[in-house]
Amino acid sequence: MIDKIIQTFLLTFIFLYYSIPTLIVGLFISQILIESNIIKKIYFIGKVFTRFANLPEECGIANNNFFY
């Protein structure tokens, strides 16, 4: 039982070890893009993917709000 707990802890640690730095870098880059208004220039890409996937407009709201 202890072995399973230790194995689960190690797998969780490895996952977080690789995930958290990537998330931090991604958030940092996205904030730079938002603050420099580059996102407004590429806003149309989100609309294209929503239409291409044949999704209703409501599904693209999260992407569109991100781009503003």
CHARMM-style PDB file with segment names, atoms N, HN, CA, C and O in Angstrom:
ATOM      1  N   MET     1       0.822  -1.198   0.000  1.00  0.00      PROA
ATOM      2  CA  MET     1       0.000   0.000   0.000  1.00  0.00      PROA
ATOM      3  C   MET     1       0.862   1.257   0.000  1.00  0.00      PROA
ATOM      4  O   MET     1       0.583   2.208  -0.729  1.00  0.00      PROA
ATOM      5  N   ILE     2       1.905   1.256   0.816  1.00  0.00      PROA
ATOM      6  HN  ILE     2       2.132   0.483   1.408  1.00  0.00      PROA
ATOM      7  CA  ILE     2       2.815   2.402   0.875  1.00  0.00      PROA
ATOM      8  C   ILE     2       3.524   2.586  -0.463  1.00  0.00      PROA
ATOM      9  O   ILE     2       3.766   3.714  -0.893  1.00  0.00      PROA
ATOM     10  N   ASP     3       3.855   1.475  -1.120  1.00  0.00      PROA
ATOM     11  HN  ASP     3       3.658   0.558  -0.771  1.00  0.00      PROA
ATOM     12  CA  ASP     3       4.523   1.561  -2.415  1.00  0.00      PROA
ATOM     13  C   ASP     3       3.642   2.268  -3.443  1.00  0.00      PROA
ATOM     14  O   ASP     3       4.136   3.072  -4.235  1.00  0.00      PROA
ATOM     15  N   LYS     4       2.354   1.978  -3.436  1.00  0.00      PROA
ATOM     16  HN  LYS     4       1.952   1.325  -2.793  1.00  0.00      PROA
ATOM     17  CA  LYS     4       1.424   2.632  -4.370  1.00  0.00      PROA
ATOM     18  C   LYS     4       1.317   4.130  -4.086  1.00  0.00      PROA
ATOM     19  O   LYS     4       1.250   4.940  -5.011  1.00  0.00      PROA
ATOM     20  N   ILE     5       1.301   4.490  -2.813  1.00  0.00      PROA
ATOM     21  HN  ILE     5       1.355   3.833  -2.062  1.00  0.00      PROA
ATOM     22  CA  ILE     5       1.226   5.900  -2.442  1.00  0.00      PROA
ATOM     23  C   ILE     5       2.485   6.634  -2.882  1.00  0.00      PROA
ATOM     24  O   ILE     5       2.407   7.740  -3.416  1.00  0.00      PROA
ATOM     25  N   ILE     6       3.636   6.025  -2.662  1.00  0.00      PROA
ATOM     26  HN  ILE     6       3.699   5.126  -2.228  1.00  0.00      PROA
ATOM     27  CA  ILE     6       4.902   6.629  -3.072  1.00  0.00      PROA
ATOM     28  C   ILE     6       4.967   6.741  -4.594  1.00  0.00      PROA
ATOM     29  O   ILE     6       5.404   7.763  -5.123  1.00  0.00      PROA
ATOM     30  N   GLN     7       4.539   5.706  -5.291  1.00  0.00      PROA
ATOM     31  HN  GLN     7       4.184   4.876  -4.861  1.00  0.00      PROA
ATOM     32  CA  GLN     7       4.542   5.731  -6.756  1.00  0.00      PROA
ATOM     33  C   GLN     7       3.609   6.831  -7.274  1.00  0.00      PROA
ATOM     34  O   GLN     7       3.957   7.536  -8.222  1.00  0.00      PROA
ATOM     35  N   THR     8       2.445   6.981  -6.671  1.00  0.00      PROA
ATOM     36  HN  THR     8       2.163   6.408  -5.901  1.00  0.00      PROA
ATOM     37  CA  THR     8       1.512   8.032  -7.064  1.00  0.00      PROA
ATOM     38  C   THR     8       2.108   9.410  -6.794  1.00  0.00      PROA
ATOM     39  O   THR     8       1.977  10.318  -7.614  1.00  0.00      PROA
ATOM     40  N   PHE     9       2.757   9.562  -5.652  1.00  0.00      PROA
ATOM     41  HN  PHE     9       2.863   8.824  -4.986  1.00  0.00      PROA
ATOM     42  CA  PHE     9       3.396  10.832  -5.327  1.00  0.00      PROA
ATOM     43  C   PHE     9       4.482  11.171  -6.338  1.00  0.00      PROA
ATOM     44  O   PHE     9       4.574  12.312  -6.791  1.00  0.00      PROA
ATOM     45  N   LEU    10       5.300  10.195  -6.694  1.00  0.00      PROA
ATOM     46  HN  LEU    10       5.225   9.268  -6.327  1.00  0.00      PROA
ATOM     47  CA  LEU    10       6.376  10.444  -7.656  1.00  0.00      PROA
ATOM     48  C   LEU    10       5.828  10.793  -9.038  1.00  0.00      PROA
ATOM     49  O   LEU    10       6.346  11.693  -9.700  1.00  0.00      PROA
ATOM     50  N   LEU    11       4.798  10.098  -9.473  1.00  0.00      PROA
ATOM     51  HN  LEU    11       4.378   9.367  -8.935  1.00  0.00      PROA
ATOM     52  CA  LEU    11       4.194  10.413 -10.770  1.00  0.00      PROA
ATOM     53  C   LEU    11       3.590  11.820 -10.767  1.00  0.00      PROA
ATOM     54  O   LEU    11       3.701  12.554 -11.750  1.00  0.00      PROA
ATOM     55  N   THR    12       2.955  12.186  -9.660  1.00  0.00      PROA
ATOM     56  HN  THR    12       2.864  11.590  -8.862  1.00  0.00      PROA
ATOM     57  CA  THR    12       2.395  13.531  -9.543  1.00  0.00      PROA
ATOM     58  C   THR    12       3.493  14.571  -9.559  1.00  0.00      PROA
ATOM     59  O   THR    12       3.358  15.600 -10.222  1.00  0.00      PROA
ATOM     60  N   PHE    13       4.568  14.329  -8.849  1.00  0.00      PROA
ATOM     61  HN  PHE    13       4.678  13.494  -8.310  1.00  0.00      PROA
ATOM     62  CA  PHE    13       5.689  15.264  -8.822  1.00  0.00      PROA
ATOM     63  C   PHE    13       6.306  15.434 -10.204  1.00  0.00      PROA
ATOM     64  O   PHE    13       6.608  16.556 -10.613  1.00  0.00      PROA
ATOM     65  N   ILE    14       6.495  14.340 -10.923  1.00  0.00      PROA
ATOM     66  HN  ILE    14       6.249  13.430 -10.591  1.00  0.00      PROA
ATOM     67  CA  ILE    14       7.066  14.415 -12.270  1.00  0.00      PROA
ATOM     68  C   ILE    14       6.153  15.208 -13.191  1.00  0.00      PROA
ATOM     69  O   ILE    14       6.620  16.037 -13.972  1.00  0.00      PROA
ATOM     70  N   PHE    15       4.844  14.954 -13.099  1.00  0.00      PROA
ATOM     71  HN  PHE    15       4.465  14.281 -12.465  1.00  0.00      PROA
ATOM     72  CA  PHE    15       3.893  15.697 -13.916  1.00  0.00      PROA
ATOM     73  C   PHE    15       3.969  17.191 -13.618  1.00  0.00      PROA
ATOM     74  O   PHE    15       4.034  18.006 -14.538  1.00  0.00      PROA
ATOM     75  N   LEU    16       3.961  17.551 -12.339  1.00  0.00      PROA
ATOM     76  HN  LEU    16       3.909  16.889 -11.592  1.00  0.00      PROA
ATOM     77  CA  LEU    16       4.022  18.961 -11.967  1.00  0.00      PROA
ATOM     78  C   LEU    16       5.366  19.587 -12.316  1.00  0.00      PROA
ATOM     79  O   LEU    16       5.433  20.763 -12.672  1.00  0.00      PROA
ATOM     80  N   TYR    17       6.427  18.808 -12.216  1.00  0.00      PROA
ATOM     81  HN  TYR    17       6.373  17.852 -11.927  1.00  0.00      PROA
ATOM     82  CA  TYR    17       7.767  19.297 -12.535  1.00  0.00      PROA
ATOM     83  C   TYR    17       7.846  19.775 -13.980  1.00  0.00      PROA
ATOM     84  O   TYR    17       8.513  20.770 -14.268  1.00  0.00      PROA
ATOM     85  N   TYR    18       7.176  19.079 -14.885  1.00  0.00      PROA
ATOM     86  HN  TYR    18       6.635  18.272 -14.651  1.00  0.00      PROA
ATOM     87  CA  TYR    18       7.205  19.469 -16.289  1.00  0.00      PROA
ATOM     88  C   TYR    18       6.060  20.409 -16.669  1.00  0.00      PROA
ATOM     89  O   TYR    18       6.196  21.167 -17.630  1.00  0.00      PROA
ATOM     90  N   SER    19       4.959  20.386 -15.963  1.00  0.00      PROA
ATOM     91  HN  SER    19       4.848  19.771 -15.183  1.00  0.00      PROA
ATOM     92  CA  SER    19       3.789  21.180 -16.323  1.00  0.00      PROA
ATOM     93  C   SER    19       3.868  22.626 -15.854  1.00  0.00      PROA
ATOM     94  O   SER    19       3.594  23.548 -16.622  1.00  0.00      PROA
ATOM     95  N   ILE    20       4.238  22.822 -14.611  1.00  0.00      PROA
ATOM     96  HN  ILE    20       4.461  22.073 -13.987  1.00  0.00      PROA
ATOM     97  CA  ILE    20       4.169  24.160 -14.024  1.00  0.00      PROA
ATOM     98  C   ILE    20       5.104  25.151 -14.731  1.00  0.00      PROA
ATOM     99  O   ILE    20       4.658  26.259 -15.030  1.00  0.00      PROA
ATOM    100  N   PRO    21       6.350  24.830 -15.011  1.00  0.00      PROA
ATOM    101  CA  PRO    21       7.187  25.806 -15.723  1.00  0.00      PROA
ATOM    102  C   PRO    21       6.628  26.149 -17.110  1.00  0.00      PROA
ATOM    103  O   PRO    21       6.704  27.297 -17.548  1.00  0.00      PROA
ATOM    104  N   THR    22       6.076  25.164 -17.785  1.00  0.00      PROA
ATOM    105  HN  THR    22       6.014  24.231 -17.429  1.00  0.00      PROA
ATOM    106  CA  THR    22       5.498  25.419 -19.103  1.00  0.00      PROA
ATOM    107  C   THR    22       4.289  26.337 -18.994  1.00  0.00      PROA
ATOM    108  O   THR    22       4.120  27.235 -19.819  1.00  0.00      PROA
ATOM    109  N   LEU    23       3.452  26.125 -17.996  1.00  0.00      PROA
ATOM    110  HN  LEU    23       3.589  25.395 -17.326  1.00  0.00      PROA
ATOM    111  CA  LEU    23       2.287  26.990 -17.795  1.00  0.00      PROA
ATOM    112  C   LEU    23       2.717  28.419 -17.464  1.00  0.00      PROA
ATOM    113  O   LEU    23       2.121  29.374 -17.964  1.00  0.00      PROA
ATOM    114  N   ILE    24       3.722  28.571 -16.646  1.00  0.00      PROA
ATOM    115  HN  ILE    24       4.206  27.795 -16.240  1.00  0.00      PROA
ATOM    116  CA  ILE    24       4.192  29.911 -16.275  1.00  0.00      PROA
ATOM    117  C   ILE    24       4.733  30.641 -17.499  1.00  0.00      PROA
ATOM    118  O   ILE    24       4.427  31.815 -17.706  1.00  0.00      PROA
ATOM    119  N   VAL    25       5.529  29.958 -18.307  1.00  0.00      PROA
ATOM    120  HN  VAL    25       5.777  29.004 -18.139  1.00  0.00      PROA
ATOM    121  CA  VAL    25       6.071  30.575 -19.513  1.00  0.00      PROA
ATOM    122  C   VAL    25       4.944  30.935 -20.476  1.00  0.00      PROA
ATOM    123  O   VAL    25       4.957  32.015 -21.066  1.00  0.00      PROA
ATOM    124  N   GLY    26       3.977  30.049 -20.638  1.00  0.00      PROA
ATOM    125  HN  GLY    26       3.967  29.171 -20.158  1.00  0.00      PROA
ATOM    126  CA  GLY    26       2.852  30.315 -21.532  1.00  0.00      PROA
ATOM    127  C   GLY    26       2.025  31.506 -21.087  1.00  0.00      PROA
ATOM    128  O   GLY    26       1.623  32.325 -21.913  1.00  0.00      PROA
ATOM    129  N   LEU    27       1.766  31.613 -19.792  1.00  0.00      PROA
ATOM    130  HN  LEU    27       2.093  30.947 -19.120  1.00  0.00      PROA
ATOM    131  CA  LEU    27       1.024  32.757 -19.274  1.00  0.00      PROA
ATOM    132  C   LEU    27       1.807  34.057 -19.449  1.00  0.00      PROA
ATOM    133  O   LEU    27       1.234  35.097 -19.773  1.00  0.00      PROA
ATOM    134  N   PHE    28       3.087  33.988 -19.236  1.00  0.00      PROA
ATOM    135  HN  PHE    28       3.552  33.143 -18.972  1.00  0.00      PROA
ATOM    136  CA  PHE    28       3.929  35.176 -19.399  1.00  0.00      PROA
ATOM    137  C   PHE    28       3.906  35.655 -20.850  1.00  0.00      PROA
ATOM    138  O   PHE    28       3.740  36.845 -21.114  1.00  0.00      PROA
ATOM    139  N   ILE    29       4.074  34.725 -21.784  1.00  0.00      PROA
ATOM    140  HN  ILE    29       4.209  33.758 -21.569  1.00  0.00      PROA
ATOM    141  CA  ILE    29       4.066  35.085 -23.202  1.00  0.00      PROA
ATOM    142  C   ILE    29       2.693  35.609 -23.620  1.00  0.00      PROA
ATOM    143  O   ILE    29       2.610  36.578 -24.374  1.00  0.00      PROA
ATOM    144  N   SER    30       1.614  34.981 -23.142  1.00  0.00      PROA
ATOM    145  HN  SER    30       1.682  34.193 -22.530  1.00  0.00      PROA
ATOM    146  CA  SER    30       0.283  35.444 -23.520  1.00  0.00      PROA
ATOM    147  C   SER    30       0.021  36.850 -22.981  1.00  0.00      PROA
ATOM    148  O   SER    30      -0.622  37.649 -23.662  1.00  0.00      PROA
ATOM    149  N   GLN    31       0.494  37.168 -21.798  1.00  0.00      PROA
ATOM    150  HN  GLN    31       1.017  36.518 -21.245  1.00  0.00      PROA
ATOM    151  CA  GLN    31       0.296  38.515 -21.269  1.00  0.00      PROA
ATOM    152  C   GLN    31       1.086  39.550 -22.065  1.00  0.00      PROA
ATOM    153  O   GLN    31       0.617  40.669 -22.274  1.00  0.00      PROA
ATOM    154  N   ILE    32       2.265  39.180 -22.500  1.00  0.00      PROA
ATOM    155  HN  ILE    32       2.646  38.271 -22.330  1.00  0.00      PROA
ATOM    156  CA  ILE    32       3.043  40.089 -23.350  1.00  0.00      PROA
ATOM    157  C   ILE    32       2.302  40.341 -24.661  1.00  0.00      PROA
ATOM    158  O   ILE    32       2.238  41.479 -25.124  1.00  0.00      PROA
ATOM    159  N   LEU    33       1.744  39.291 -25.262  1.00  0.00      PROA
ATOM    160  HN  LEU    33       1.797  38.366 -24.886  1.00  0.00      PROA
ATOM    161  CA  LEU    33       1.006  39.450 -26.511  1.00  0.00      PROA
ATOM    162  C   LEU    33      -0.251  40.294 -26.323  1.00  0.00      PROA
ATOM    163  O   LEU    33      -0.594  41.096 -27.191  1.00  0.00      PROA
ATOM    164  N   ILE    34      -0.935  40.120 -25.203  1.00  0.00      PROA
ATOM    165  HN  ILE    34      -0.657  39.468 -24.498  1.00  0.00      PROA
ATOM    166  CA  ILE    34      -2.140  40.902 -24.938  1.00  0.00      PROA
ATOM    167  C   ILE    34      -1.792  42.365 -24.701  1.00  0.00      PROA
ATOM    168  O   ILE    34      -2.441  43.250 -25.259  1.00  0.00      PROA
ATOM    169  N   GLU    35      -0.794  42.628 -23.894  1.00  0.00      PROA
ATOM    170  HN  GLU    35      -0.267  41.909 -23.441  1.00  0.00      PROA
ATOM    171  CA  GLU    35      -0.439  44.007 -23.572  1.00  0.00      PROA
ATOM    172  C   GLU    35       0.138  44.761 -24.764  1.00  0.00      PROA
ATOM    173  O   GLU    35       0.001  45.982 -24.839  1.00  0.00      PROA
ATOM    174  N   SER    36       0.770  44.073 -25.682  1.00  0.00      PROA
ATOM    175  HN  SER    36       0.882  43.081 -25.622  1.00  0.00      PROA
ATOM    176  CA  SER    36       1.345  44.742 -26.846  1.00  0.00      PROA
ATOM    177  C   SER    36       0.361  44.807 -28.016  1.00  0.00      PROA
ATOM    178  O   SER    36       0.730  45.234 -29.110  1.00  0.00      PROA
ATOM    179  N   ASN    37      -0.886  44.387 -27.795  1.00  0.00      PROA
ATOM    180  HN  ASN    37      -1.186  44.040 -26.907  1.00  0.00      PROA
ATOM    181  CA  ASN    37      -1.975  44.440 -28.789  1.00  0.00      PROA
ATOM    182  C   ASN    37      -1.703  43.605 -30.041  1.00  0.00      PROA
ATOM    183  O   ASN    37      -2.306  43.851 -31.085  1.00  0.00      PROA
ATOM    184  N   ILE    38      -0.826  42.646 -29.954  1.00  0.00      PROA
ATOM    185  HN  ILE    38      -0.336  42.446 -29.105  1.00  0.00      PROA
ATOM    186  CA  ILE    38      -0.602  41.740 -31.074  1.00  0.00      PROA
ATOM    187  C   ILE    38      -1.798  40.816 -31.235  1.00  0.00      PROA
ATOM    188  O   ILE    38      -2.117  40.393 -32.346  1.00  0.00      PROA
ATOM    189  N   ILE    39      -2.456  40.505 -30.133  1.00  0.00      PROA
ATOM    190  HN  ILE    39      -2.198  40.849 -29.230  1.00  0.00      PROA
ATOM    191  CA  ILE    39      -3.624  39.612 -30.162  1.00  0.00      PROA
ATOM    192  C   ILE    39      -4.726  40.206 -31.013  1.00  0.00      PROA
ATOM    193  O   ILE    39      -5.399  39.474 -31.739  1.00  0.00      PROA
ATOM    194  N   LYS    40      -4.931  41.512 -30.945  1.00  0.00      PROA
ATOM    195  HN  LYS    40      -4.384  42.107 -30.355  1.00  0.00      PROA
ATOM    196  CA  LYS    40      -5.987  42.137 -31.748  1.00  0.00      PROA
ATOM    197  C   LYS    40      -5.725  41.969 -33.239  1.00  0.00      PROA
ATOM    198  O   LYS    40      -6.662  41.909 -34.036  1.00  0.00      PROA
ATOM    199  N   LYS    41      -4.465  41.894 -33.612  1.00  0.00      PROA
ATOM    200  HN  LYS    41      -3.704  41.943 -32.965  1.00  0.00      PROA
ATOM    201  CA  LYS    41      -4.125  41.735 -35.029  1.00  0.00      PROA
ATOM    202  C   LYS    41      -4.390  40.322 -35.531  1.00  0.00      PROA
ATOM    203  O   LYS    41      -4.631  40.131 -36.723  1.00  0.00      PROA
ATOM    204  N   ILE    42      -4.349  39.322 -34.642  1.00  0.00      PROA
ATOM    205  HN  ILE    42      -4.153  39.477 -33.674  1.00  0.00      PROA
ATOM    206  CA  ILE    42      -4.568  37.940 -35.066  1.00  0.00      PROA
ATOM    207  C   ILE    42      -5.887  37.392 -34.545  1.00  0.00      PROA
ATOM    208  O   ILE    42      -6.075  36.178 -34.467  1.00  0.00      PROA
ATOM    209  N   TYR    43      -6.801  38.291 -34.190  1.00  0.00      PROA
ATOM    210  HN  TYR    43      -6.649  39.277 -34.254  1.00  0.00      PROA
ATOM    211  CA  TYR    43      -8.103  37.903 -33.651  1.00  0.00      PROA
ATOM    212  C   TYR    43      -8.891  37.018 -34.606  1.00  0.00      PROA
ATOM    213  O   TYR    43      -9.587  36.101 -34.172  1.00  0.00      PROA
ATOM    214  N   PHE    44      -8.787  37.284 -35.888  1.00  0.00      PROA
ATOM    215  HN  PHE    44      -8.222  38.029 -36.241  1.00  0.00      PROA
ATOM    216  CA  PHE    44      -9.589  36.557 -36.882  1.00  0.00      PROA
ATOM    217  C   PHE    44      -9.289  35.060 -36.894  1.00  0.00      PROA
ATOM    218  O   PHE    44     -10.128  34.274 -37.333  1.00  0.00      PROA
ATOM    219  N   ILE    45      -8.142  34.658 -36.433  1.00  0.00      PROA
ATOM    220  HN  ILE    45      -7.460  35.296 -36.076  1.00  0.00      PROA
ATOM    221  CA  ILE    45      -7.784  33.236 -36.446  1.00  0.00      PROA
ATOM    222  C   ILE    45      -8.724  32.434 -35.551  1.00  0.00      PROA
ATOM    223  O   ILE    45      -9.133  31.332 -35.919  1.00  0.00      PROA
ATOM    224  N   GLY    46      -9.071  32.966 -34.389  1.00  0.00      PROA
ATOM    225  HN  GLY    46      -8.739  33.861 -34.090  1.00  0.00      PROA
ATOM    226  CA  GLY    46      -9.996  32.276 -33.494  1.00  0.00      PROA
ATOM    227  C   GLY    46     -11.364  32.098 -34.112  1.00  0.00      PROA
ATOM    228  O   GLY    46     -11.997  31.055 -33.948  1.00  0.00      PROA
ATOM    229  N   LYS    47     -11.823  33.118 -34.826  1.00  0.00      PROA
ATOM    230  HN  LYS    47     -11.309  33.965 -34.959  1.00  0.00      PROA
ATOM    231  CA  LYS    47     -13.113  33.026 -35.496  1.00  0.00      PROA
ATOM    232  C   LYS    47     -13.090  31.960 -36.591  1.00  0.00      PROA
ATOM    233  O   LYS    47     -14.055  31.215 -36.758  1.00  0.00      PROA
ATOM    234  N   VAL    48     -11.999  31.891 -37.326  1.00  0.00      PROA
ATOM    235  HN  VAL    48     -11.215  32.496 -37.190  1.00  0.00      PROA
ATOM    236  CA  VAL    48     -11.890  30.927 -38.414  1.00  0.00      PROA
ATOM    237  C   VAL    48     -11.952  29.500 -37.872  1.00  0.00      PROA
ATOM    238  O   VAL    48     -12.647  28.655 -38.435  1.00  0.00      PROA
ATOM    239  N   PHE    49     -11.234  29.228 -36.789  1.00  0.00      PROA
ATOM    240  HN  PHE    49     -10.669  29.914 -36.331  1.00  0.00      PROA
ATOM    241  CA  PHE    49     -11.236  27.875 -36.240  1.00  0.00      PROA
ATOM    242  C   PHE    49     -12.600  27.488 -35.672  1.00  0.00      PROA
ATOM    243  O   PHE    49     -13.012  26.331 -35.768  1.00  0.00      PROA
ATOM    244  N   THR    50     -13.299  28.459 -35.081  1.00  0.00      PROA
ATOM    245  HN  THR    50     -12.964  29.398 -35.004  1.00  0.00      PROA
ATOM    246  CA  THR    50     -14.630  28.169 -34.555  1.00  0.00      PROA
ATOM    247  C   THR    50     -15.584  27.828 -35.689  1.00  0.00      PROA
ATOM    248  O   THR    50     -16.373  26.890 -35.578  1.00  0.00      PROA
ATOM    249  N   ARG    51     -15.518  28.571 -36.758  1.00  0.00      PROA
ATOM    250  HN  ARG    51     -14.877  29.333 -36.848  1.00  0.00      PROA
ATOM    251  CA  ARG    51     -16.380  28.293 -37.914  1.00  0.00      PROA
ATOM    252  C   ARG    51     -15.972  26.998 -38.605  1.00  0.00      PROA
ATOM    253  O   ARG    51     -16.828  26.218 -39.021  1.00  0.00      PROA
ATOM    254  N   PHE    52     -14.669  26.765 -38.728  1.00  0.00      PROA
ATOM    255  HN  PHE    52     -13.973  27.399 -38.389  1.00  0.00      PROA
ATOM    256  CA  PHE    52     -14.170  25.564 -39.393  1.00  0.00      PROA
ATOM    257  C   PHE    52     -14.595  24.300 -38.644  1.00  0.00      PROA
ATOM    258  O   PHE    52     -14.880  23.275 -39.263  1.00  0.00      PROA
ATOM    259  N   ALA    53     -14.635  24.373 -37.332  1.00  0.00      PROA
ATOM    260  HN  ALA    53     -14.403  25.206 -36.829  1.00  0.00      PROA
ATOM    261  CA  ALA    53     -15.034  23.223 -36.521  1.00  0.00      PROA
ATOM    262  C   ALA    53     -16.545  23.058 -36.475  1.00  0.00      PROA
ATOM    263  O   ALA    53     -17.054  22.129 -35.848  1.00  0.00      PROA
ATOM    264  N   ASN    54     -17.263  23.959 -37.138  1.00  0.00      PROA
ATOM    265  HN  ASN    54     -16.849  24.714 -37.648  1.00  0.00      PROA
ATOM    266  CA  ASN    54     -18.718  23.923 -37.190  1.00  0.00      PROA
ATOM    267  C   ASN    54     -19.321  23.980 -35.787  1.00  0.00      PROA
ATOM    268  O   ASN    54     -20.283  23.279 -35.473  1.00  0.00      PROA
ATOM    269  N   LEU    55     -18.730  24.828 -34.962  1.00  0.00      PROA
ATOM    270  HN  LEU    55     -17.949  25.397 -35.218  1.00  0.00      PROA
ATOM    271  CA  LEU    55     -19.200  25.012 -33.598  1.00  0.00      PROA
ATOM    272  C   LEU    55     -20.086  26.245 -33.531  1.00  0.00      PROA
ATOM    273  O   LEU    55     -19.924  27.172 -34.324  1.00  0.00      PROA
ATOM    274  N   PRO    56     -21.010  26.260 -32.604  1.00  0.00      PROA
ATOM    275  CA  PRO    56     -21.820  27.474 -32.437  1.00  0.00      PROA
ATOM    276  C   PRO    56     -20.963  28.625 -31.927  1.00  0.00      PROA
ATOM    277  O   PRO    56     -19.877  28.420 -31.384  1.00  0.00      PROA
ATOM    278  N   GLU    57     -21.466  29.819 -32.109  1.00  0.00      PROA
ATOM    279  HN  GLU    57     -22.348  29.985 -32.549  1.00  0.00      PROA
ATOM    280  CA  GLU    57     -20.709  31.006 -31.728  1.00  0.00      PROA
ATOM    281  C   GLU    57     -20.377  31.026 -30.234  1.00  0.00      PROA
ATOM    282  O   GLU    57     -19.360  31.589 -29.829  1.00  0.00      PROA
ATOM    283  N   GLU    58     -21.233  30.412 -29.421  1.00  0.00      PROA
ATOM    284  HN  GLU    58     -22.059  29.954 -29.751  1.00  0.00      PROA
ATOM    285  CA  GLU    58     -21.002  30.397 -27.983  1.00  0.00      PROA
ATOM    286  C   GLU    58     -19.707  29.683 -27.617  1.00  0.00      PROA
ATOM    287  O   GLU    58     -19.082  30.010 -26.608  1.00  0.00      PROA
ATOM    288  N   CYS    59     -19.304  28.718 -28.420  1.00  0.00      PROA
ATOM    289  HN  CYS    59     -19.811  28.452 -29.239  1.00  0.00      PROA
ATOM    290  CA  CYS    59     -18.069  27.988 -28.133  1.00  0.00      PROA
ATOM    291  C   CYS    59     -16.838  28.853 -28.371  1.00  0.00      PROA
ATOM    292  O   CYS    59     -15.791  28.618 -27.767  1.00  0.00      PROA
ATOM    293  N   GLY    60     -16.949  29.824 -29.222  1.00  0.00      PROA
ATOM    294  HN  GLY    60     -17.799  30.014 -29.712  1.00  0.00      PROA
ATOM    295  CA  GLY    60     -15.822  30.696 -29.501  1.00  0.00      PROA
ATOM    296  C   GLY    60     -15.746  31.906 -28.600  1.00  0.00      PROA
ATOM    297  O   GLY    60     -14.812  32.699 -28.714  1.00  0.00      PROA
ATOM    298  N   ILE    61     -16.712  32.068 -27.701  1.00  0.00      PROA
ATOM    299  HN  ILE    61     -17.471  31.424 -27.609  1.00  0.00      PROA
ATOM    300  CA  ILE    61     -16.724  33.248 -26.839  1.00  0.00      PROA
ATOM    301  C   ILE    61     -15.482  33.293 -25.963  1.00  0.00      PROA
ATOM    302  O   ILE    61     -14.897  34.360 -25.779  1.00  0.00      PROA
ATOM    303  N   ALA    62     -15.072  32.155 -25.419  1.00  0.00      PROA
ATOM    304  HN  ALA    62     -15.547  31.288 -25.568  1.00  0.00      PROA
ATOM    305  CA  ALA    62     -13.884  32.144 -24.555  1.00  0.00      PROA
ATOM    306  C   ALA    62     -12.654  32.591 -25.336  1.00  0.00      PROA
ATOM    307  O   ALA    62     -11.843  33.361 -24.822  1.00  0.00      PROA
ATOM    308  N   ASN    63     -12.506  32.119 -26.564  1.00  0.00      PROA
ATOM    309  HN  ASN    63     -13.164  31.493 -26.982  1.00  0.00      PROA
ATOM    310  CA  ASN    63     -11.374  32.536 -27.381  1.00  0.00      PROA
ATOM    311  C   ASN    63     -11.480  34.002 -27.742  1.00  0.00      PROA
ATOM    312  O   ASN    63     -10.485  34.727 -27.702  1.00  0.00      PROA
ATOM    313  N   ASN    64     -12.670  34.444 -28.094  1.00  0.00      PROA
ATOM    314  HN  ASN    64     -13.478  33.856 -28.127  1.00  0.00      PROA
ATOM    315  CA  ASN    64     -12.833  35.830 -28.501  1.00  0.00      PROA
ATOM    316  C   ASN    64     -12.603  36.775 -27.337  1.00  0.00      PROA
ATOM    317  O   ASN    64     -12.033  37.850 -27.526  1.00  0.00      PROA
ATOM    318  N   ASN    65     -13.034  36.403 -26.133  1.00  0.00      PROA
ATOM    319  HN  ASN    65     -13.498  35.530 -25.980  1.00  0.00      PROA
ATOM    320  CA  ASN    65     -12.783  37.249 -24.978  1.00  0.00      PROA
ATOM    321  C   ASN    65     -11.296  37.303 -24.678  1.00  0.00      PROA
ATOM    322  O   ASN    65     -10.788  38.328 -24.223  1.00  0.00      PROA
ATOM    323  N   PHE    66     -10.598  36.207 -24.931  1.00  0.00      PROA
ATOM    324  HN  PHE    66     -11.011  35.375 -25.302  1.00  0.00      PROA
ATOM    325  CA  PHE    66      -9.153  36.191 -24.716  1.00  0.00      PROA
ATOM    326  C   PHE    66      -8.469  37.160 -25.667  1.00  0.00      PROA
ATOM    327  O   PHE    66      -7.491  37.815 -25.309  1.00  0.00      PROA
ATOM    328  N   PHE    67      -8.992  37.243 -26.873  1.00  0.00      PROA
ATOM    329  HN  PHE    67      -9.787  36.711 -27.164  1.00  0.00      PROA
ATOM    330  CA  PHE    67      -8.346  38.087 -27.881  1.00  0.00      PROA
ATOM    331  C   PHE    67      -8.639  39.564 -27.688  1.00  0.00      PROA
ATOM    332  O   PHE    67      -7.996  40.396 -28.327  1.00  0.00      PROA
ATOM    333  N   TYR    68      -9.577  39.918 -26.839  1.00  0.00      PROA
ATOM    334  HN  TYR    68     -10.099  39.242 -26.320  1.00  0.00      PROA
ATOM    335  CA  TYR    68      -9.836  41.343 -26.601  1.00  0.00      PROA
ATOM    336  C   TYR    68      -9.149  41.767 -25.367  1.00  0.00      PROA
ATOM    337  OT1 TYR    68      -9.236  42.932 -24.981  1.00  0.00      PROA
TER     338      TYR     68
END
